[in-house]
Every structure is written in structure tokens, then in C-alpha cells.
């Protein structure tokens, strides 16, 4: 089981307090679809994802970005028991959505980059370390 | 992001998060992407030293396994002289890459030999440092680091890493 220091917990909850879910959700998922275009395979029902402008203007991408962040919020609220609290999401992503697990890392990198841009210098190396662990 | 996403899968080990050691495919840069990279880099080049120092510091702190390559330094903390100096060296290498963007393996052959025969850095670490560079660029140049610039820079750094691993075996 993952052990969190007090400083790490504070760092994670601090990031969430500053998070604009709409902005980060759209930008993180949007960038994932733009920077790693093969990830679009999972979003065939989202309509026009052909280029950066259409992705960033796509309402379904915006809505789904928010869904992803809400899922992360669940993890933040259950930091000592992410494994069990994520069991239903895990089953969903594997059995129903059939997502290649490597893609989680790609989306995570995009989320980190957007959070860093939003927080600027407040996204210190310590915060980044805690966030990466999370 | 590590524990959340690894736990979305069924039975897992902690570090399957990172790319494996297999070489990644080259995805070549279009003319437009090369232009984007050159123009973005001209904005960055004035602050190259800061970017290099920040990216290296973060790599050492966020991915402590990378410290194993620097056991010969007296001080690995952010702000220390070896970290500042080496951050600058790294970004000078990246700039060499930009200057040789049309033929990275040829342009970076000396650096490739250095990394292969002398430094012997495991190639998975290139991805880690590249990610840290992108995080810092995103923080320092939020308006200029658009999604189009992001994808071009990510491809560019991947291709630089591939050029550096050319001579490995």
C-alpha cells in the first residue's frame, strides 16, 4: 500500500484546491488527443477530432475531461485506499473500454503539464514529486 | 499520477508506468513542426540556463532513481553548482539538436557516442528528462506552449533521444 507523508498529502490537496476542472479537464484530455493521436481510437463517438482546433472546441472532449478529473478527485479523497476505491473504474477501463494501460501514462503526463502551466511557480519540484507519485 | 493510473489496471507492479526499454518508433517531423520548434526555441533560448536547471532539478527530485548517474557530484540539490552547470550543458545539447533538426543522428553523433560508450545512460531516462523539460517549458511559457508546439516539441525530444541512443548497440 502506498504511504503518504503529511507534506505529500498537503501538496496533493493543495493542487486540487487550485484546479479549474473545466480548464484542466479540456486542456489535458485535448492535449492527450493532439500530442498522442493514437489515443483518439478510444473516442470514436466524440465526432470531429481531426485537428487541434476541432479537438479543443469539441464539447464532448470538454465534458469528458471533467469526468476524468472527477475520477481523480475520488482518488484524492481516498488517498489511503486508492486501489479499492478505483476497483470499479479499473474493471470499466479494462473489461469494457479495453484501454491499453500505456495510455494512462500519456494522459497523466498531459495532466501534469497542464497543471504545471496553471500553477506556474507554485508547482515546485516537491509538489511535482508528490503529484507524480499520486 | 503513478499510483492512480497503475491501480486502474489489474495486477500490477509500480513502475510499469514508465516506457519500457524497447526503442520507440521514429515519427519524423514535418516542415511545419520544424518551423514551430525553431520559432518556439528562439523564444526559449534567452532563458535556456534556467530551463535546463529547473528540468534537471525536477528530474533528480521527482525520479530519484536518476540520481544514480550523478554519484560523483558533491551536491545534487536544486541551486547547487553542479546541477546549474549540467542543466546548461544539457540545454546546449538540445540547442545543437535544433540546429541539426534535419539530420539529428548525424548532427548529434558526438553526443551519441558519449552517451553510448562513456555515460551509458539507460534510454528510459531520456523520456523522463524530456517530460521534465516539457513541464518546465509549459510553466515558463504558458502562452507560447500551445498544443501544436507541445506535440512538435514532444516529437523533437523523442527524436533527440533516439539520436542519442543510435550508438548503443
Interface residues (C-beta under 8 A of the other chain):
Chain A: X2 X30 X31 X34 X35 X52 X55 X56 X72 X75 X82 X83 X86 X89 X90 X93 X94 X101 X102 X104 X105 X107 X108 X109 X111 X112 X113 X114 X116 X117 X119 X120 X121 X123 X125 X126 X128 X129 X131 X132 X133 X134
Chain B: X1 X2 X3 X4 X5 X6 X7 X8 X9 X10 X16 X17 X18 X19 X57 X58 X61 X62 X63 X78 X131 X134 X135 X136 X138 X139 X142 X145 X146 X147 X148 X150 X151 X154
